[in-house]
Amino acid sequence: MSIQNFIESLQVDKRFHIQLVGHKYIPPVQPLFRKMTLAGRLENAMENRGIKRFFSHQVEAVNAIRQGRHVVVMTPTASGKSLIYNIPVIESIIENPGSKALYLFPLKGLEQD
């Protein structure tokens, strides 16, 4: 079943159609990539995992975090959000091995996605 057929089946299904508030097709766009400067060890680790370039939103967010700014990122699944907060944490640990990080995740929000 195609995605379009699946959406159409939900729209006519009596169990689900009342839960649908809206439907809008958003066409895909080409990603924008940028180079990000990383510490040598971190850059090598990323390259060993096949990560050689970053989405522009990742570079902008990481640079803002490096400047001590608060950042909110809202992008689709698999768009690299985890790297945005992990890169600065790993950089801090590389610079100061005694560094610690506290990760807080809104589980209620995540379970409803």
N, C-alpha and C positions, 0 to 999 in steps of 0.2 A: 504494500500500500504506500503510495506517495504521501509526502507531507501534506500536500494540498487536499488529497482525498481524506486523510485523517482529520484535518481541520474541518472539512465539510461534514464529516460524519459526526463530529462533536456538535456542530451547529444544529443538526437535525435530531440528535439524540435527546429524548425527553429528560433523561437524567442529568445531562450536562448543559444543555443550551441555556438554561436560566442562570447558570453561573458565569457565562461568557458576558463580559462587559463591553469588550471591543475587540476588533481584529484589524490589524494593519500590517501590510506587507512592507518590510523595509529591505530594499535591495542591497546586496553586498557591495562594499567599497574596497578598493585596494588598500592594504595596510601601508602606513607610513613608518619607515624604519629610520633609526638614528644610531649613531655610535655612542657608546657610553664608556667613559674612562673608568677602569677598575684597577684595584691593586693587583700586582702581578700574579700572586697566588690565586686570587679569586678569578681573575681573567682566565688563567690556565684551567681552573676547575670548570668554568663555564664552557670554554672551548672543548674540553674533553667530553662534555655532555652535548656537544653540538650547538651550543648557544653562542653565536658570534655577533649577532646584532639584536637590537631591542626595538620594541614598538615605541613610537614617539611619546605616548602617554607614560610609558615606564621611565623613560629618560627624564621627562619633565618632573614627574613625581619624585623620583630618587634624588634629583638635584635639589628640589625644594626641601626634602627631608634633610639632606646634607646641610642645608642652610638654616636648619632649626625650625622650619615652618611646619605647621600642621597641614595634613593632606587628607582629602577625601577622594576616593576613586570609585567610580561606578561604571563598570564595563561588563560586557558579556562574559559568560563562562569561557575558560581557556584563553583569556586575553592577557594573562601574565600578571595578575594582581599580586599573587604570592611573592613573586620576585621583588615587587616594589617595596614591601616591608622587610623582606629577608636580606636583601643586598645591604642596606645600611646597618642591620644588626650584625651581619657577618663581617662587614668592614670594621665595626666597632670592636669585635672580638679579635680580629687580626691586629688592630692597633693596640688593644689592651686586653690580653687574654683573660683578665679577671672580670671583664664586662659581663653583665647579666641583662637579660631581656624578659619582659613579661608580655605574653601574648593573651589578649582577651578577644573572644569571638562571640558574637551575638547568636547563640545557638537557636533561639526561638525564630529569629529572622531567617537563618539559614535553612531550618527545617521547613519553612513555608515557601521557599523559593521553588 
